[in-house]
Amino acid sequence: MGSTQRLQSIDLHGFLQGLSADTLDRLYVHPAAMQAVGQLQRLRIWFAEELVGGHKGLRMSDVFKQGLRTALCGGGKEWYRPAPPAPDKHSRDITFLNLYAKERWEIILHFLVGSNVSDVSRKVMDLLQRAGLITPGESASSTPAITAAGFQFLLMDTTAQVWYFMLYYFKAIESLGKDVVEVLQLLFSISFSTLGKDYPTDGLSPVQMEFLQDMREYGLVYQRKQKSKRYYPTRLAINFASGINQSAQVPDSDGFMVVETNYRVYAYTDSALHMAIVALFCEMQYRLPSMSVGLLTRESMQEAFRNGITADQVLQFMKMYAHRQMRKNNPCVPPTISDQIRLWQLERDRLRSSEGVLYNQFGSAQEFQVIRDYAQDIGVLLHSNPAKRSVVVTSGGHKDVRSFWKQHKQK
């Protein structure tokens, strides 16, 4: 079996480094964007320059310098908009916003594991396909299928998932010829917002309004109605826009997994999403309303490896969602379990798949030896079994071996 390419995720700053020089220059005109990325290198902020006397030095970009001056002096176009003067009679607190963001984002994750297909938009499906997380169904009416990368995506922490998804969103915007600068300007403005406060939509461009509606679907902002004149950024948006990578550890209250040395996995949760993820690498034995039991087996882990999930990702997931009782142990996951999971992966990684052609209808042992020796001499032999008189050669060497065999039989 061939090894599966692991899912690679970059953060927002990595995406910015890939933007063109013209795009970065236009982005730095906006004070919020300038302040948000001012601490970064390799973003056309500093340029190497030879100073008087032959010494090497750095020169700040003229565009960035002007943007910095404008931001520090409070000039330029207003970008940090205060909340509307009239209080929101439908105001939402932080607890509500956190729950809303979690529910909206999990709708996308549920779609990946094959449930709630009708709850995501066509745009979300296209983005998931563009990111390589799903493949289209065989027919227009069939359900898209999750890919190996999609399985790996499910085992990422939420911050990494949002990064991965949104960076493909930005790439999609560029491919459609829309101005990604306007989108990034709004995103950086949100990075300076306060969780739990509402902000007006007045002054947003059509491109930014469309972006706002998309973020609403993903759980990055809350807007009571599509045409509401105010919105609430959620923690997902603020953390993403700020480039914050929170620890993958979840609160003790959210830990639900208990892994025992006998390879049994107890999941104390009623979350359908969590159970669907656990079933990716466990053989589920029975389920109760608030607790399920699974078994880690060689077969269940090999199936997970075939889907692109790695041993480290499974162990990371176990640590992330370990029950508070498990977290009292050091290490959290029993060494017997972690070592065996890694051994199962090594067992699979030792195997490699190769396309080949089987020769097995030999009239005698001598005929078998002639073909085997010829294939070995020209370097195309993959496998031979004297007891069964079978020879497997590479697809590329099949033509030569077949010609040799025909000539040999004519003698």
C-alpha positions as CSV (number, residue, x, y, z in Angstrom):
1,M,0.0,0.0,0.0
2,G,1.3,3.4,-0.8
3,S,1.6,6.1,1.8
4,T,-1.1,8.7,1.9
5,Q,-0.1,12.4,1.7
6,R,-0.8,14.1,4.9
7,L,-3.1,17.1,5.1
8,Q,-1.1,20.3,5.3
9,S,-2.5,23.5,6.9
10,I,-1.1,27.0,6.8
11,D,-2.2,29.9,8.9
12,L,-3.4,33.3,7.7
13,H,0.1,34.7,7.8
14,G,1.3,32.0,5.5
15,F,-1.5,32.9,3.1
16,L,-0.5,36.6,3.1
17,Q,3.0,35.7,2.2
18,G,1.7,34.1,-1.0
19,L,-0.1,37.3,-2.1
20,S,1.3,39.4,-5.0
21,A,3.2,42.6,-4.3
22,D,0.4,44.7,-5.7
23,T,-2.2,43.1,-3.5
24,L,-0.1,43.6,-0.4
25,D,0.5,47.2,-1.2
26,R,-3.2,47.8,-1.7
27,L,-3.9,46.0,1.6
28,Y,-1.6,48.2,3.6
29,V,-3.6,51.3,2.6
30,H,-6.1,50.1,5.2
31,P,-5.0,50.9,8.7
32,A,-6.5,47.8,10.3
33,A,-4.7,45.5,8.0
34,M,-1.5,47.4,8.4
35,Q,-1.6,47.1,12.2
36,A,-2.6,43.4,12.2
37,V,0.3,42.3,10.1
38,G,2.9,44.9,11.1
39,Q,4.8,42.5,13.3
40,L,5.3,40.0,10.5
41,Q,8.3,39.5,8.2
42,R,8.4,38.6,4.5
43,L,5.2,40.6,3.8
44,R,6.8,43.4,1.8
45,I,7.4,45.5,4.9
46,W,11.2,45.6,5.0
47,F,13.6,45.6,2.0
48,A,17.3,45.0,2.1
49,E,19.3,48.1,1.2
50,E,23.0,49.1,1.2
51,L,23.7,52.0,3.5
52,V,26.4,54.7,3.4
53,G,29.7,53.1,3.9
54,G,28.8,49.8,2.4
55,H,26.9,48.5,5.4
56,K,23.8,46.4,4.9
57,G,20.5,47.7,6.2
58,L,16.7,47.5,5.9
59,R,14.3,50.1,4.5
60,M,10.6,50.1,5.3
61,S,8.2,49.9,2.4
62,D,6.9,53.4,1.4
63,V,3.3,52.1,1.2
64,F,3.5,50.5,4.6
65,K,5.2,53.5,6.1
66,Q,2.4,55.8,4.9
67,G,-0.2,53.3,6.2
68,L,1.6,53.2,9.6
69,R,1.7,56.9,9.9
70,T,-2.0,57.2,9.0
71,A,-2.9,54.5,11.6
72,L,-0.9,56.0,14.4
73,C,-2.2,59.5,13.8
74,G,-5.8,58.4,13.5
75,G,-6.2,59.5,9.9
76,G,-7.6,57.9,6.8
77,K,-10.9,56.4,6.2
78,E,-12.8,55.2,9.4
79,W,-12.4,51.5,9.8
80,Y,-13.2,50.6,13.4
81,R,-16.9,51.4,13.4
82,P,-18.5,51.9,16.8
83,A,-21.7,50.0,17.7
84,P,-24.9,51.7,16.5
85,P,-26.2,54.3,18.9
86,A,-29.5,52.5,19.4
87,P,-29.2,49.5,21.7
88,D,-30.0,46.1,20.1
89,K,-33.3,44.8,21.6
90,H,-32.2,41.4,20.4
91,S,-28.7,41.6,21.8
92,R,-26.7,38.4,22.2
93,D,-24.2,37.6,25.0
94,I,-20.9,35.7,24.7
95,T,-22.4,32.4,25.8
96,F,-25.0,32.5,23.0
97,L,-22.3,33.5,20.4
98,N,-20.0,30.7,21.5
99,L,-22.9,28.1,21.2
100,Y,-24.0,29.6,17.9
101,A,-20.5,29.4,16.4
102,K,-20.1,25.8,17.6
103,E,-23.4,24.7,16.1
104,R,-22.9,26.4,12.8
105,W,-19.4,25.0,12.3
106,E,-20.5,21.5,13.3
107,I,-23.1,21.6,10.5
108,I,-20.1,21.5,8.1
109,L,-18.4,18.7,10.0
110,H,-21.7,16.7,10.1
111,F,-21.8,17.0,6.3
112,L,-18.3,15.6,6.1
113,V,-19.3,12.5,8.1
114,G,-22.4,12.0,5.9
115,S,-25.3,13.6,7.9
116,N,-27.3,16.8,7.5
117,V,-26.5,17.0,3.8
118,S,-29.3,19.4,3.1
119,D,-28.2,21.9,5.7
120,V,-25.1,23.2,3.8
121,S,-25.2,25.5,0.8
122,R,-23.9,24.8,-2.7
123,K,-21.0,27.2,-2.0
124,V,-19.9,25.2,1.0
125,M,-20.0,22.0,-1.0
126,D,-17.9,23.6,-3.7
127,L,-15.4,24.9,-1.2
128,L,-15.1,21.5,0.4
129,Q,-14.5,19.9,-3.0
130,R,-12.0,22.6,-3.9
131,A,-10.1,21.9,-0.7
132,G,-10.0,18.2,-1.5
133,L,-12.1,17.2,1.5
134,I,-14.9,15.6,-0.6
135,T,-15.4,14.2,-4.1
136,P,-18.6,14.7,-6.0
137,G,-21.1,11.9,-6.1
138,E,-21.4,9.5,-9.1
139,S,-24.6,11.2,-10.1
140,A,-26.3,14.6,-9.6
141,S,-28.6,13.1,-6.9
142,S,-26.0,11.1,-5.1
143,T,-24.2,12.3,-1.9
144,P,-20.6,13.5,-2.1
145,A,-18.0,11.2,-0.6
146,I,-15.5,12.2,2.0
147,T,-11.8,11.9,0.9
148,A,-8.8,10.8,2.9
149,A,-8.0,14.5,3.4
150,G,-11.5,15.0,4.7
151,F,-11.0,12.3,7.4
152,Q,-7.8,14.0,8.5
153,F,-9.6,17.4,8.5
154,L,-12.1,16.0,11.1
155,L,-9.3,15.2,13.5
156,M,-7.9,18.7,13.4
157,D,-8.7,21.2,16.2
158,T,-11.4,23.8,15.4
159,T,-8.9,26.6,14.9
160,A,-6.9,24.7,12.3
161,Q,-10.1,23.6,10.6
162,V,-11.3,27.2,10.2
163,W,-7.9,28.3,8.9
164,Y,-7.8,25.5,6.3
165,F,-11.3,26.1,5.1
166,M,-11.1,29.9,5.0
167,L,-7.8,30.0,3.1
168,Y,-9.5,28.0,0.3
169,Y,-12.3,30.5,0.5
170,F,-9.8,33.3,-0.2
171,K,-8.3,31.4,-3.1
172,A,-11.8,30.9,-4.5
173,I,-12.5,34.6,-4.4
174,E,-9.3,35.3,-6.3
175,S,-10.2,32.7,-8.9
176,L,-13.5,34.4,-9.5
177,G,-11.8,37.7,-10.1
178,K,-13.2,39.3,-7.0
179,D,-11.0,41.7,-4.9
180,V,-9.6,39.7,-2.0
181,V,-8.3,42.9,-0.5
182,E,-11.8,44.1,0.4
183,V,-12.4,40.8,2.1
184,L,-9.2,40.9,4.1
185,Q,-9.8,44.5,5.1
186,L,-13.1,43.5,6.8
187,L,-11.4,40.5,8.3
188,F,-8.7,42.5,9.9
189,S,-11.2,45.1,11.1
190,I,-13.0,42.2,12.9
191,S,-9.7,41.2,14.6
192,F,-10.0,44.5,16.6
193,S,-13.6,44.0,17.6
194,T,-14.8,42.9,21.0
195,L,-16.6,39.6,21.6
196,G,-20.2,40.3,22.6
197,K,-20.5,43.7,21.0
198,D,-22.5,44.4,17.8
199,Y,-21.2,46.4,14.8
200,P,-23.1,48.1,12.0
201,T,-23.1,46.9,8.4
202,D,-23.2,50.5,7.1
203,G,-20.4,51.3,4.8
204,L,-19.6,47.8,3.8
205,S,-19.0,47.2,0.1
206,P,-21.0,44.6,-1.9
207,V,-18.1,42.3,-1.8
208,Q,-17.8,42.7,2.0
209,M,-21.5,42.2,2.4
210,E,-21.3,38.9,0.5
211,F,-18.4,37.9,2.7
212,L,-20.4,38.7,5.8
213,Q,-23.2,36.4,4.7
214,D,-20.8,33.6,4.0
215,M,-19.2,34.1,7.5
216,R,-22.7,34.0,8.9
217,E,-23.2,30.5,7.5
218,Y,-19.8,29.3,8.8
219,G,-20.5,30.6,12.3
220,L,-17.9,33.3,12.2
221,V,-20.5,36.1,12.7
222,Y,-24.0,36.2,14.0
223,Q,-26.7,38.2,12.2
224,R,-30.3,37.7,13.3
225,K,-31.6,38.2,9.8
226,Q,-29.8,38.4,6.5
227,K,-30.8,42.1,6.1
228,S,-30.1,43.1,9.7
229,K,-28.1,46.3,10.0
230,R,-25.8,44.9,12.7
231,Y,-23.7,41.8,13.3
232,Y,-21.8,40.2,16.1
233,P,-18.4,38.7,15.4
234,T,-17.9,35.3,17.2
235,R,-14.8,33.9,18.8
236,L,-14.1,31.9,15.7
237,A,-13.8,35.0,13.5
238,I,-11.8,37.1,16.1
239,N,-9.3,34.3,16.7
240,F,-8.9,33.5,13.0
241,A,-8.5,37.2,12.0
242,S,-6.0,37.7,14.8
243,G,-4.0,34.7,13.8
244,I,-4.5,33.2,17.2
245,N,-3.8,29.5,17.4
246,Q,-5.4,28.2,20.6
247,S,-4.2,25.1,22.3
248,A,-5.7,21.9,21.0
249,Q,-6.6,21.0,24.5
250,V,-10.3,21.3,25.2
251,P,-11.8,22.2,28.6
252,D,-12.2,19.4,31.2
253,S,-15.9,19.7,30.9
254,D,-15.8,18.7,27.2
255,G,-13.6,15.7,27.7
256,F,-15.5,12.5,27.0
257,M,-13.1,9.7,26.1
258,V,-11.7,7.0,28.3
259,V,-9.2,4.6,26.8
260,E,-8.3,1.5,28.7
261,T,-5.3,-0.8,28.4
262,N,-7.6,-3.6,27.1
263,Y,-8.2,-1.5,24.0
264,R,-11.7,-0.6,25.0
265,V,-12.8,3.0,24.3
266,Y,-15.6,4.5,26.3
267,A,-17.2,7.7,24.9
268,Y,-19.4,9.5,27.5
269,T,-21.2,11.8,25.0
270,D,-24.4,12.2,23.2
271,S,-22.8,14.1,20.3
272,A,-23.5,12.4,17.0
273,L,-20.5,14.2,15.5
274,H,-18.1,13.0,18.2
275,M,-19.4,9.4,17.8
276,A,-19.0,9.6,14.1
277,I,-15.4,10.6,14.4
278,V,-14.6,7.9,17.0
279,A,-16.1,5.3,14.7
280,L,-13.5,6.3,12.1
281,F,-10.8,4.4,14.1
282,C,-12.8,2.2,16.5
283,E,-15.0,-0.9,16.0
284,M,-18.2,0.3,17.7
285,Q,-19.7,-2.4,19.9
286,Y,-22.8,-0.8,21.4
287,R,-24.3,2.6,21.9
288,L,-26.5,3.9,24.7
289,P,-28.2,7.4,24.9
290,S,-25.2,9.1,26.6
291,M,-22.4,6.5,26.4
292,S,-20.9,4.3,23.7
293,V,-18.3,1.6,23.7
294,G,-15.8,0.8,21.0
295,L,-12.8,-1.4,20.5
296,L,-9.4,-0.5,19.0
297,T,-8.5,-3.3,16.7
298,R,-5.9,-3.9,14.1
299,E,-8.6,-3.9,11.4
300,S,-10.3,-0.7,12.6
301,M,-6.9,1.1,12.7
302,Q,-5.8,-0.2,9.3
303,E,-9.1,1.1,7.9
304,A,-8.3,4.5,9.4
305,F,-4.8,4.4,7.9
306,R,-6.3,3.6,4.5
307,N,-8.5,6.7,4.8
308,G,-5.4,8.9,5.4
309,I,-5.6,9.2,9.2
310,T,-2.3,8.9,11.0
311,A,-1.4,7.4,14.3
312,D,-0.4,10.8,15.7
313,Q,-3.8,12.2,14.7
314,V,-5.7,9.5,16.5
315,L,-3.6,10.0,19.6
316,Q,-4.0,13.7,19.4
317,F,-7.7,13.3,19.2
318,M,-7.7,11.0,22.3
319,K,-5.7,13.6,24.2
320,M,-7.8,16.5,23.1
321,Y,-11.0,14.9,24.3
322,A,-9.7,12.8,27.2
323,H,-12.1,12.5,30.1
324,R,-11.0,14.5,33.2
325,Q,-10.2,11.2,34.9
326,M,-7.8,10.3,32.1
327,R,-6.1,13.6,32.3
328,K,-5.0,12.8,35.9
329,N,-2.7,10.2,34.4
330,N,0.8,10.9,32.9
331,P,0.9,10.2,30.1
332,C,-2.8,10.7,29.4
333,V,-3.1,7.8,26.9
334,P,-1.8,4.5,28.2
335,P,1.6,3.8,26.7
336,T,0.4,0.3,25.7
337,I,-2.2,1.9,23.5
338,S,-0.1,4.6,22.0
339,D,2.8,2.2,21.2
340,Q,0.4,-0.4,19.6
341,I,-1.3,2.2,17.4
342,R,2.1,3.4,16.2
343,L,3.2,-0.2,15.5
344,W,0.1,-0.8,13.5
345,Q,0.9,2.2,11.4
346,L,4.5,1.0,10.9
347,E,3.2,-2.3,9.9
348,R,1.2,-0.7,7.2
349,D,4.0,1.6,6.1
350,R,6.2,-1.3,5.4
351,L,3.9,-2.4,2.6
352,R,3.9,-0.7,-0.7
353,S,1.6,-1.2,-3.7
354,S,2.8,-1.6,-7.2
355,E,0.9,-2.4,-10.4
356,G,2.0,-5.6,-12.0
357,V,1.2,-8.5,-14.3
358,L,0.8,-12.1,-13.1
359,Y,2.2,-15.1,-15.0
360,N,1.0,-18.4,-13.5
361,Q,0.1,-20.9,-16.2
362,F,3.5,-22.6,-16.7
363,G,3.6,-26.1,-18.0
364,S,6.6,-27.1,-15.9
365,A,9.0,-25.9,-13.2
366,Q,11.6,-25.2,-15.9
367,E,9.3,-22.8,-17.8
368,F,8.7,-21.0,-14.5
369,Q,12.4,-20.7,-13.8
370,V,13.2,-19.4,-17.3
371,I,10.6,-16.5,-17.0
372,R,11.5,-15.8,-13.4
373,D,15.2,-15.6,-14.2
374,Y,14.7,-13.4,-17.3
375,A,12.5,-11.0,-15.3
376,Q,15.0,-10.8,-12.6
377,D,17.9,-10.2,-15.0
378,I,16.2,-7.2,-16.6
379,G,15.0,-5.8,-13.3
380,V,11.2,-6.1,-13.6
381,L,10.5,-9.0,-11.2
382,L,8.2,-8.0,-8.3
383,H,7.4,-11.4,-6.8
384,S,7.8,-15.1,-7.5
385,N,6.4,-18.2,-5.8
386,P,8.1,-21.5,-6.8
387,A,5.5,-23.6,-5.0
388,K,2.6,-22.0,-7.0
389,R,4.7,-21.4,-10.1
390,S,3.7,-17.7,-10.2
391,V,5.7,-14.7,-11.3
392,V,4.6,-11.0,-11.0
393,V,6.4,-8.5,-13.2
394,T,6.0,-4.7,-13.4
395,S,3.5,-3.2,-15.9
396,G,6.4,-1.6,-17.7
397,G,8.3,-4.8,-18.0
398,H,5.3,-6.9,-19.1
399,K,5.9,-6.2,-22.8
400,D,9.5,-7.4,-22.8
401,V,8.7,-10.5,-20.7
402,R,5.7,-11.4,-23.0
403,S,7.9,-11.1,-26.1
404,F,10.6,-13.2,-24.5
405,W,8.1,-15.9,-23.5
406,K,6.6,-16.1,-27.0
407,Q,10.1,-16.5,-28.5
408,H,11.0,-19.1,-25.9
409,K,7.9,-21.2,-26.6
410,Q,8.6,-21.2,-30.4
411,K,12.0,-22.8,-29.8
